Amino acid sequence: MFNKILLLSLQISLLGTTLGGNILIWPMEGSHWLNIKIIIDELITKQHNVTVLVASGALFITPSVSPSLKFERYKVPFSKETIEGMIKNFVLTWLEHRPSPSTLWRFYQEMTKVIEDFHMVSRDICDGVLKNEKLMEKLKKGNFEVLVSDPVFPCGDIVALKLGIPFIYSLRFSPASTVEKHCGKVPYPPSYVPAILSELSDRMSFADRVRNFISYHLQDYMFETLWKSWDSYYSNAL
């Protein structure tokens, strides 16, 4: 009888009102914003207060007014047309240089040029937040409990560290599986797991496995080269 009373008391105690926390979200353009919108809607349903960082040159993100949703705008030296042009260039490069045994090297060369442009814009986005002292001070006073950001673009982790809060990456995968392999330590054996961007499936012939092996090494080389320039940026920011 005593155990039943104890269990009933525990159940009653769990019925109390649960107050949501303050969530900071730093989304990037394109698919990440489309995915994150679903998460934002669910967070608001769970009575969380959500603040979204949005660049002045954002293409897809349109600030709106809501009691549980706030947008903090920061200035960047590029326009919506810049982002739109980069996305179009990415799609056209992919369509015109589809990866195949004969075009593999050319494909990664062209993709490197496109992603370099993304990294240049990323630098402006990072500076727009990290070098905005007024905004950073406001974020520190926001009592945020977690930061949700995009692993493909840098600096989300820097902001989280400066605010002293944990951060969560929200994305299906990163190009070359860089984040998964080097940060998450997830094994990616080339004989079984097709490389991102390779357009291979999990059913590979011997020739496909060789091509997959080459794809992994080319991707690693490409992205390590692109990310190398961020070493000094992170050192200075932290």
Steps between C-alpha positions, in 0.01 A plus 500: 500500500782736591672432166179590312469828691865578429452428127186715487681789671781477244253506210321805644831683543577446131174663392617848593555772240832472322657831396691496173855628464666759277638349179741681267502389136755604239378353169661532161344542158331233291407157625619559855244776553222287350588217741543724802160664455334169593712485817411860588127431468533199729705695755236771513230235545701373799489856642865584435609853413695501174739768373629476143814677376441622145738684266393819325569328166298186577316356200251253649467613860219752542463645852149487645332614821408241763492502883728193518714572194743789464744589223832674564629656178869569443664682211707329230673655195311292243149499357231240436608493136846384608356198684260423215785508248714266711218245536432509124871458430514199733205331326631572148848376591350178630288446188777584254772294671323193633754270669596200286822297461614732218390833657574437868804724530340778294184478712687558827707779348186690399323425830801634691469834320129523588551407865785753527241769422277363776790521745565863408136581576527293819785723616277805459219323689733409788634855520145636492425325830833462681621854431164654589569582865151636562338182366735268691431687822126471440533126437697455823210659689246278324551205740501249215522134586620363166605609151382313191715558191613359165824293489568577134565867584751598770471710819188358664726323749698820565184693591387217729839496676494877547149478646597204718219276374489161323437485126319256274566440132190438290560353156463170321867488399798722428692504168771233499356392838769725650311581819388142552847349451721753673268637769257216558762226438247305291667220295459531123656191335519579124421138408153528655396864549462715184665839522278808503495665153615175332146400390581138588263269689568236765505237222842549339699293256877473534543793259250703705693426819821624338319812383354545850847470655630769263196719574571489873862603455413780258229629733730487801768690311250758371334571832814491711646758260189717526473474880872563560453876473258488792768388749635851551147647502394270784822570693445877477128477583559286808 
